C-alpha cells in the first residue's frame, strides 16, 4: 500500500510537468538569464531561438550517427580480436562525424555572435573569459584572495 501511494504521488508530480508545453523551467530560466545578461532585444531573442533550433536539428542526426558508430566499435572489441581495418574505418568515420558536429556548433556560435551589437559581444566575451578561469576561483577563495561581497 505504501509503495502504491509513493507511485501515485510521483505520478501526480511528474505527469503535470511532462504535459507542459515548451522547455523545462530550468531551460527557460537559463534562456531568460542569457537574454537578460546580454540585453537582447525581442527581435534578437526570436532570431536566436530560430538559429538554436536549426542547430539542434543539425546536431541531432550527427549525435545519433556517432552513437551508432561507437556502438559498432564497442561491439567489435567486445567480440574479441576485431579486424584492424574494420575498426580503423569505423574510427575514421567516428572522427569525421565528430568534426561535422563541431562544425555545426561553430556555425551556431558564429550565427549567434552575428546577432549581437558590440556591447553584447563584449559581455559574451566576458562570460567566455570567466568560464576559462572558473576552475581557479575555489583556490583563490581558499586563500582569501577574492573579497567576499
MODELLER restraints for C-alpha pairs under 7 A, 6 or more apart:
rsr = mdl.restraints
at = mdl.atoms
rsr.add(forms.Gaussian(group=physical.xy_distance, feature=features.Distance(at['CA:38:A'], at['CA:120:A']), mean=5.30, stdev=0.5))
rsr.add(forms.Gaussian(group=physical.xy_distance, feature=features.Distance(at['CA:38:A'], at['CA:123:A']), mean=6.23, stdev=0.5))
rsr.add(forms.Gaussian(group=physical.xy_distance, feature=features.Distance(at['CA:44:A'], at['CA:115:A']), mean=6.42, stdev=0.5))
rsr.add(forms.Gaussian(group=physical.xy_distance, feature=features.Distance(at['CA:48:A'], at['CA:112:A']), mean=6.37, stdev=0.5))
rsr.add(forms.Gaussian(group=physical.xy_distance, feature=features.Distance(at['CA:51:A'], at['CA:108:A']), mean=6.73, stdev=0.5))
rsr.add(forms.Gaussian(group=physical.xy_distance, feature=features.Distance(at['CA:55:A'], at['CA:104:A']), mean=6.56, stdev=0.5))
rsr.add(forms.Gaussian(group=physical.xy_distance, feature=features.Distance(at['CA:55:A'], at['CA:108:A']), mean=5.93, stdev=0.5))
rsr.add(forms.Gaussian(group=physical.xy_distance, feature=features.Distance(at['CA:58:A'], at['CA:104:A']), mean=6.83, stdev=0.5))
rsr.add(forms.Gaussian(group=physical.xy_distance, feature=features.Distance(at['CA:59:A'], at['CA:101:A']), mean=6.08, stdev=0.5))
rsr.add(forms.Gaussian(group=physical.xy_distance, feature=features.Distance(at['CA:59:A'], at['CA:104:A']), mean=6.52, stdev=0.5))
rsr.add(forms.Gaussian(group=physical.xy_distance, feature=features.Distance(at['CA:62:A'], at['CA:97:A']), mean=6.37, stdev=0.5))
rsr.add(forms.Gaussian(group=physical.xy_distance, feature=features.Distance(at['CA:62:A'], at['CA:101:A']), mean=6.24, stdev=0.5))
rsr.add(forms.Gaussian(group=physical.xy_distance, feature=features.Distance(at['CA:66:A'], at['CA:94:A']), mean=5.96, stdev=0.5))
rsr.add(forms.Gaussian(group=physical.xy_distance, feature=features.Distance(at['CA:66:A'], at['CA:97:A']), mean=6.30, stdev=0.5))
rsr.add(forms.Gaussian(group=physical.xy_distance, feature=features.Distance(at['CA:69:A'], at['CA:90:A']), mean=6.51, stdev=0.5))
rsr.add(forms.Gaussian(group=physical.xy_distance, feature=features.Distance(at['CA:69:A'], at['CA:94:A']), mean=6.25, stdev=0.5))
rsr.add(forms.Gaussian(group=physical.xy_distance, feature=features.Distance(at['CA:73:A'], at['CA:87:A']), mean=6.37, stdev=0.5))
rsr.add(forms.Gaussian(group=physical.xy_distance, feature=features.Distance(at['CA:73:A'], at['CA:90:A']), mean=6.71, stdev=0.5))
rsr.add(forms.Gaussian(group=physical.xy_distance, feature=features.Distance(at['CA:76:A'], at['CA:82:A']), mean=5.36, stdev=0.5))
rsr.add(forms.Gaussian(group=physical.xy_distance, feature=features.Distance(at['CA:113:A'], at['CA:121:A']), mean=6.70, stdev=0.5))
rsr.add(forms.Gaussian(group=physical.xy_distance, feature=features.Distance(at['CA:140:A'], at['CA:146:A']), mean=5.95, stdev=0.5))
